[in-house]
């Protein structure tokens, strides 16, 4: 299979033939290969990805292990009731169509030059947000963050549906 890194607009930033089916290792390989870590990573296995990423690269997903906010009883209860609202104003800058500012960019993988943030979230896509039995993982819902309310979290799943038409040919490929 393939691991894919895409933006919500459907632009493919990376493709990788996976070593193991549904392994967080391949997705972390993709993230670590980028020049700048994206501020938000949306996947179907968010807790596994965040845990594996933080083992391979200290604080890759932080703060709160990539959850939308700190783990408190009040936050978890509000998230379970779908009443939690955690604004992330820096995300509005990443959605703009203006060119990036011409200020010097810090040479730091975790510093995003457009958002000017070192916060990195690992969230569930909307279809898979009930995959976890742990109540604290409700803090990984995209719906907790108003700036992400209208994005298509299924863009990779939709791409995979299209690419599956070619899976036979991809599986038959051999090295030269």
C-alpha positions in Angstrom: 0.0 0.0 0.0 0.8 3.7 0.0 1.2 6.3 2.8 0.2 9.7 1.5 0.8 13.2 2.8 -1.7 15.7 1.4 -3.1 19.1 2.2 -6.9 19.6 2.6 -6.9 20.9 -1.0 -5.8 17.5 -2.3 -2.2 18.5 -3.2 0.1 15.5 -2.7 3.3 16.4 -0.8 4.6 12.9 -0.4 3.9 9.3 -1.3 5.6 6.3 0.3 5.3 2.6 -0.3 4.6 1.3 3.1 6.8 -1.2 4.9 4.0 -2.5 7.1 0.2 -2.2 6.6 -1.3 0.6 8.8 2.0 1.2 10.5 2.6 4.6 12.1 6.3 4.3 11.2 5.8 5.1 7.5 3.7 8.2 8.3 6.3 9.4 10.8 9.0 8.8 8.1 7.0 11.1 5.8 6.7 13.8 8.4 10.3 13.7 9.4 11.3 13.9 5.7 9.6 17.3 5.3 11.6 20.6 5.7 9.0 21.9 8.1 6.7 19.9 10.3 3.0 20.7 9.5 1.1 22.2 12.4 -1.8 19.7 12.0 -1.7 16.1 11.1 -5.0 14.4 10.5 -5.1 10.6 10.4 -7.3 7.7 11.3 -4.9 6.4 14.0 -4.0 9.6 15.8 -3.0 8.3 19.2 -0.7 5.6 17.7 0.9 8.1 15.4 1.5 10.7 18.1 3.0 8.1 20.5 5.3 6.7 17.8 6.3 10.1 16.6 7.2 11.3 20.1 9.3 8.2 20.6 11.3 8.9 17.5 11.6 12.6 17.8 11.2 14.3 21.2 8.1 16.5 21.4 7.2 16.0 17.7 3.6 16.3 18.7 3.2 18.9 21.4 1.9 20.3 23.6 -0.4 17.7 25.2 0.9 14.9 23.0 -0.7 16.5 20.0 -4.2 16.9 21.5 -6.2 20.1 20.9 -5.7 21.2 24.5 -4.5 20.1 28.0 -6.0 16.9 29.4 -8.3 18.0 32.2 -11.6 16.5 33.4 -13.5 19.6 32.3 -11.9 19.6 28.8 -12.6 15.9 28.3 -16.2 16.2 29.4 -16.8 19.2 27.1 -15.2 17.3 24.2 -17.3 14.2 24.8 -20.4 16.5 24.7 -19.0 18.2 21.5 -19.0 21.5 23.3 -15.2 22.1 23.5 -14.0 25.0 21.5 -10.2 25.5 21.3 -9.3 28.4 19.0 -6.0 28.2 17.2 -5.5 31.6 15.5 -2.2 30.7 13.9 -4.1 28.2 11.7 -5.9 31.1 10.0 -2.5 32.3 8.7 -1.8 28.9 7.1 -5.2 29.0 5.3 -4.5 32.5 3.7 -3.5 32.7 0.0 -1.1 35.6 0.7 2.6 34.7 0.1 4.6 33.9 3.2 6.1 36.9 5.1 9.6 37.9 4.0 10.9 37.7 7.5 13.9 35.4 8.1 12.9 31.8 8.8 14.2 30.0 11.8 16.2 27.0 10.8 14.2 24.7 12.9 12.1 21.7 11.7 9.5 22.3 14.4 9.0 26.0 13.6 6.5 26.5 10.8 7.5 29.6 8.8 3.9 30.6 7.8 2.0 29.9 11.0 5.0 31.1 13.2 4.1 28.3 15.6 5.9 25.3 17.0 2.6 23.7 18.1 1.9 20.3 16.4 -1.4 18.5 16.7 -2.2 15.0 15.7 -6.0 14.7 15.2 -8.5 12.1 14.0 -10.3 12.6 10.7 -14.0 12.9 11.2 -14.8 9.4 10.1 -12.5 7.8 12.6 -12.8 10.0 15.6 -14.7 7.3 17.5 -12.0 4.7 16.9 -10.6 5.1 20.4 -12.2 3.8 23.6 -10.2 6.3 25.8 -12.3 9.4 26.6 -9.2 11.6 26.6 -8.8 10.9 22.8 -11.9 13.0 22.3 -9.4 15.9 22.6 -8.1 14.8 19.2 -11.3 15.7 17.3 -11.0 18.2 14.4 -14.3 19.7 15.5 -12.8 21.0 18.7 -10.9 23.6 16.7 -13.1 26.3 14.9 -10.4 27.0 12.3 -10.6 23.4 11.1 -14.4 23.1 11.0 -14.8 23.4 7.2 -11.9 21.4 6.0 -12.2 18.1 4.2 -10.6 15.5 6.5 -11.3 12.7 4.1 -9.1 14.0 1.2 -6.6 11.1 1.6 -9.3 8.5 1.9 -10.9 9.9 -1.3 -7.5 9.8 -3.1 -6.9 6.2 -1.9 -10.3 5.2 -3.3 -9.1 6.5 -6.7 -5.7 5.0 -6.5 -7.1 1.6 -5.6 -8.0 1.2 -9.2 -4.3 0.8 -9.9 -3.4 -1.3 -7.0 -2.7 -4.4 -9.1 -0.2 -2.6 -11.2 1.5 -0.9 -8.2 1.8 -4.3 -6.4 3.4 -5.9 -9.5 6.1 -3.2 -9.8 9.6 -4.5 -9.4 12.9 -2.6 -8.9 15.0 -2.0 -11.9 
